[in-house]
């Protein structure tokens, strides 16, 4: 490192110590995985060889055990002969952005599940309407047939329970207003 900004390394003592040091020294000092330093060195080698600006994403565990996500930008500075004299490196911490992206992805998945549940519940509710309606029409006709009447009542009870589950699925999918009920 030739120069580190206070925003990158707040401690002046640490900035002074890092002068003329490498990523390897930095990783060793903080107890970080030295694979981070080797990866960054490979990026620098690539930038110097190609004389082009590079952008790399990295994930690593910091010295406190937290997973961090960074975007590293490397900008080679060329002299009059076109040779790289030094490379300006920027590190942008995007850990919070990654966390928000994961939350958004999870929310989108839950929305898709809700839509699927709502669609299935709606179709299933149509089938249950036919079953419940048919049993209600047949029940008065079976007064003289107690076995059939008992079977129809059981079919209706099962269909009513299924309709209750369907309402819960519709509520989950936000396609139906939930009606609060006072419970003891």
C-alpha positions as CSV (number, residue, x, y, z in Angstrom):
1,X,0.0,0.0,0.0
2,X,1.3,3.5,-0.8
3,X,-1.7,5.4,0.6
4,X,-4.9,4.4,2.4
5,X,-7.8,6.8,2.9
6,X,-9.1,7.4,6.4
7,X,-12.5,6.0,5.2
8,X,-10.8,2.7,4.3
9,X,-8.7,2.5,7.5
10,X,-9.9,4.9,10.2
11,X,-6.9,4.4,12.5
12,X,-4.0,6.6,11.6
13,X,-1.6,4.2,13.4
14,X,-2.9,1.3,11.2
15,X,-2.6,3.4,8.0
16,X,1.0,4.3,8.9
17,X,1.8,0.6,9.7
18,X,0.2,-0.5,6.3
19,X,2.4,1.9,4.3
20,X,4.6,-0.2,2.0
21,X,2.8,-3.4,3.1
22,X,0.8,-5.9,1.1
23,X,-2.6,-7.4,1.4
24,X,-0.8,-10.5,2.8
25,X,0.6,-8.4,5.6
26,X,-2.8,-6.9,6.3
27,X,-4.5,-10.3,6.4
28,X,-1.9,-11.7,8.7
29,X,-2.1,-8.7,11.1
30,X,-5.9,-9.0,11.3
31,X,-6.0,-12.8,11.5
32,X,-7.9,-13.1,8.2
33,X,-7.6,-16.0,5.7
34,X,-4.5,-15.3,3.6
35,X,-6.4,-16.7,0.6
36,X,-7.9,-13.2,0.4
37,X,-4.5,-11.7,-0.2
38,X,-3.6,-14.3,-2.8
39,X,-6.8,-13.7,-4.7
40,X,-6.2,-9.9,-4.6
41,X,-2.7,-10.4,-5.8
42,X,-3.9,-12.5,-8.7
43,X,-6.3,-9.6,-9.6
44,X,-3.5,-7.1,-9.4
45,X,-1.3,-9.2,-11.7
46,X,-4.2,-9.4,-14.2
47,X,-4.7,-5.7,-14.1
48,X,-1.0,-4.8,-14.5
49,X,-0.6,-7.3,-17.4
50,X,-3.7,-6.1,-19.2
51,X,-3.4,-2.4,-18.3
52,X,-7.1,-2.2,-17.9
53,X,-9.5,-1.3,-15.1
54,X,-10.8,-4.3,-13.3
55,X,-13.9,-5.0,-11.1
56,X,-14.1,-8.0,-8.9
57,X,-16.5,-9.2,-6.2
58,X,-15.3,-11.0,-3.2
59,X,-16.7,-12.5,-0.1
60,X,-14.6,-13.2,3.0
61,X,-14.8,-13.6,6.7
62,X,-13.3,-10.7,8.6
63,X,-11.3,-10.9,11.7
64,X,-14.4,-10.8,13.9
65,X,-16.0,-13.7,12.1
66,X,-18.5,-11.7,10.1
67,X,-19.0,-12.5,6.4
68,X,-18.3,-9.4,4.3
69,X,-19.1,-8.7,0.6
70,X,-16.9,-6.3,-1.3
71,X,-16.6,-5.0,-4.8
72,X,-12.9,-4.3,-5.6
73,X,-12.1,-1.8,-8.3
74,X,-8.5,-1.6,-9.6
75,X,-7.4,1.3,-11.8
76,X,-3.9,1.1,-13.3
77,X,-2.1,4.4,-13.7
78,X,0.2,4.5,-16.7
79,X,3.3,6.6,-17.3
80,X,4.2,8.3,-20.6
81,X,5.6,5.1,-22.0
82,X,2.4,3.2,-21.3
83,X,3.8,1.2,-18.4
84,X,1.8,0.7,-15.2
85,X,3.5,2.8,-12.4
86,X,0.9,2.0,-9.7
87,X,-2.6,0.8,-9.3
88,X,-5.4,2.7,-7.5
89,X,-7.6,0.2,-5.6
90,X,-11.0,0.9,-4.2
91,X,-13.0,-1.4,-1.9
92,X,-16.7,-0.9,-1.6
93,X,-18.5,-2.8,1.2
94,X,-21.7,-4.1,-0.2
95,X,-22.5,-6.4,2.7
96,X,-25.7,-4.6,3.6
97,X,-26.8,-4.4,-0.1
98,X,-26.3,-8.2,-0.4
99,X,-28.4,-8.7,2.8
100,X,-31.2,-6.6,1.3
101,X,-31.0,-8.5,-2.0
102,X,-31.4,-11.8,-0.1
103,X,-34.4,-10.4,1.8
104,X,-36.0,-9.2,-1.5
105,X,-35.4,-12.6,-3.1
106,X,-37.0,-14.3,-0.1
107,X,-40.0,-11.9,-0.2
108,X,-40.4,-12.6,-4.0
109,X,-40.4,-16.4,-3.3
110,X,-43.0,-16.0,-0.6
111,X,-45.1,-13.9,-2.9
112,X,-44.9,-16.6,-5.6
113,X,-45.9,-19.3,-3.1
114,X,-48.8,-17.1,-2.0
115,X,-50.0,-16.6,-5.5
116,X,-49.7,-20.4,-6.2
117,X,-51.6,-21.2,-2.9
118,X,-54.2,-18.7,-3.8
119,X,-54.7,-20.1,-7.3
120,X,-54.9,-23.7,-6.0
121,X,-57.3,-22.6,-3.2
122,X,-59.5,-20.8,-5.6
123,X,-59.8,-23.8,-8.0
124,X,-60.3,-26.2,-5.1
125,X,-63.0,-24.0,-3.6
126,X,-64.9,-24.3,-6.9
127,X,-64.8,-28.1,-6.6
128,X,-65.9,-27.9,-3.0
129,X,-68.8,-25.7,-3.9
130,X,-70.0,-28.5,-6.2
131,X,-69.6,-31.2,-3.6
132,X,-71.2,-29.2,-0.8
133,X,-74.1,-28.1,-3.0
134,X,-74.7,-31.6,-4.3
135,X,-74.7,-33.1,-0.7
136,X,-77.1,-30.4,0.5
137,X,-79.5,-31.2,-2.5
138,X,-79.4,-34.9,-1.8
139,X,-79.8,-34.8,2.0
140,X,-83.5,-34.1,2.0
141,X,-84.0,-37.0,-0.5
142,X,-82.4,-39.5,1.8
143,X,-84.7,-39.3,4.9
144,X,-85.8,-43.0,4.4
145,X,-82.1,-44.2,3.8
146,X,-80.2,-43.6,7.1
147,X,-76.9,-45.2,5.9
148,X,-76.8,-43.0,2.8
149,X,-77.9,-39.9,4.8
150,X,-75.0,-40.6,7.3
151,X,-72.5,-40.9,4.5
152,X,-73.7,-37.7,2.9
153,X,-73.5,-35.8,6.2
154,X,-69.9,-37.1,6.6
155,X,-69.1,-36.0,3.0
156,X,-70.5,-32.5,3.8
157,X,-68.5,-32.3,7.1
158,X,-65.3,-33.2,5.3
159,X,-66.1,-30.7,2.5
160,X,-66.8,-28.0,5.1
161,X,-63.4,-28.7,6.8
162,X,-61.7,-28.5,3.4
163,X,-63.5,-25.2,2.6
164,X,-62.1,-23.9,5.9
165,X,-58.6,-24.8,4.9
166,X,-59.2,-23.2,1.5
167,X,-60.2,-20.0,3.3
168,X,-56.9,-20.1,5.2
169,X,-55.0,-20.6,2.0
170,X,-56.8,-17.7,0.4
171,X,-56.0,-15.5,3.5
172,X,-52.3,-16.6,3.2
173,X,-52.2,-15.6,-0.4
174,X,-53.7,-12.2,0.6
175,X,-56.6,-12.8,-1.8
176,X,-59.2,-12.8,1.0
177,X,-59.6,-10.3,3.9
178,X,-58.9,-12.1,7.2
179,X,-61.8,-11.8,9.6
180,X,-60.5,-11.6,13.2
181,X,-62.3,-13.8,15.7
182,X,-62.3,-13.4,19.5
183,X,-60.9,-16.5,21.2
184,X,-61.0,-17.5,24.9
